[in-house]
Amino acid sequence: MAWKRVVTEMGMGTDIRGGDYTKAAVRALRDALWHNSLSVARALNMDVDSMRVEVIIGVPQPDAVDKAQVLAVLPHGTGEVQVVHGGLEVLSDDGVNKTIIANAAAVVRLDLP
């Protein structure tokens, strides 16, 4: 058997005023996951917790994201989080606050023949 990609989900999340990269990343993953209901595992008579989920987050400052908080969003399966350079950081007019925009991809894999 081999781990095969069965779904790729994408999402976007923001922290409007706080400049919190983790909050934006968590919201991006939730956006990706909460707009669907995966039935592929059950359709193949597999436990939903048998899924492996590869989460990729794009933000301007990857080191500012708490990967454990992002991973805690996954409702099923096991996962890993990779944070890469991406997304956007938009400064307020006075330069004091910033809006963080994060992008997320969740790649779901099942062990299939």
C-alpha positions in Angstrom: 0.0 0.0 0.0 1.1 3.6 -0.5 0.1 7.0 0.9 -1.9 8.7 -2.0 -3.2 12.2 -2.1 -7.0 12.1 -2.2 -7.9 15.8 -1.4 -6.3 19.2 -1.5 -8.1 21.9 0.4 -7.2 25.6 0.4 -8.1 28.4 2.8 -7.3 32.0 3.8 -7.3 33.5 7.3 -6.6 36.9 8.8 -5.8 38.7 12.0 -7.1 42.2 11.2 -5.5 44.3 14.0 -3.4 42.1 16.2 -0.6 41.1 14.0 -0.9 37.6 15.3 0.5 35.2 12.7 -0.7 32.1 14.5 -4.2 33.4 14.8 -4.2 34.1 11.0 -2.8 30.6 10.3 -5.3 28.8 12.5 -8.1 30.7 10.7 -6.7 29.8 7.3 -6.7 26.1 8.1 -10.2 26.3 9.6 -11.3 28.0 6.4 -9.8 25.2 4.3 -11.3 22.4 6.4 -14.7 23.8 7.4 -16.1 24.2 3.9 -16.4 20.5 3.2 -17.2 17.2 4.6 -14.8 14.5 3.5 -16.5 11.1 3.0 -13.7 9.5 1.0 -12.3 7.5 4.0 -15.7 6.2 5.0 -16.5 5.4 1.3 -13.4 3.2 1.2 -14.4 1.6 4.6 -11.4 3.3 6.3 -11.4 5.0 9.7 -11.3 8.8 9.3 -8.4 8.9 11.7 -6.4 6.9 9.3 -5.9 10.1 7.2 -2.6 11.8 7.1 -2.9 15.6 6.6 0.0 17.7 5.4 -0.7 21.3 6.3 1.2 24.1 4.5 0.8 27.6 5.8 2.1 30.7 4.0 2.8 33.9 6.1 5.3 36.7 5.8 7.1 35.6 9.1 7.1 31.8 9.2 8.9 31.6 12.5 6.1 33.6 14.2 3.6 30.7 13.8 3.0 28.2 16.6 2.7 25.0 14.7 1.2 23.1 17.6 -1.8 25.5 17.7 -2.3 25.0 13.9 -2.1 21.2 14.2 -4.7 21.3 17.0 -7.3 22.4 14.4 -7.3 19.0 12.6 -10.5 17.1 13.6 -9.3 13.7 12.3 -6.2 11.9 11.4 -2.6 12.8 12.0 -0.8 15.7 10.6 2.3 17.7 10.2 2.6 21.5 9.7 5.1 23.3 7.4 5.2 27.1 7.5 6.6 28.8 4.5 7.1 32.4 3.4 3.9 33.7 1.8 0.7 35.5 2.6 0.6 39.3 3.3 1.2 41.9 5.9 -0.7 45.1 5.5 0.4 48.0 7.7 -2.2 50.5 9.0 -2.0 54.1 7.8 -0.2 55.2 11.0 2.1 52.2 10.8 1.2 51.0 14.3 -1.0 48.1 13.5 -0.9 45.4 10.9 -3.2 43.0 9.3 -1.8 39.5 8.7 -3.2 37.4 5.8 -2.3 33.7 5.9 -2.9 31.0 3.2 -3.3 27.4 4.0 -3.2 24.2 2.0 -4.3 20.8 3.6 -3.2 17.8 1.6 -5.1 14.7 2.7 -3.5 11.3 2.1 -4.8 7.7 2.6 -2.9 4.5 2.5 -4.3 2.9 -0.7 -3.2 0.1 -3.0 
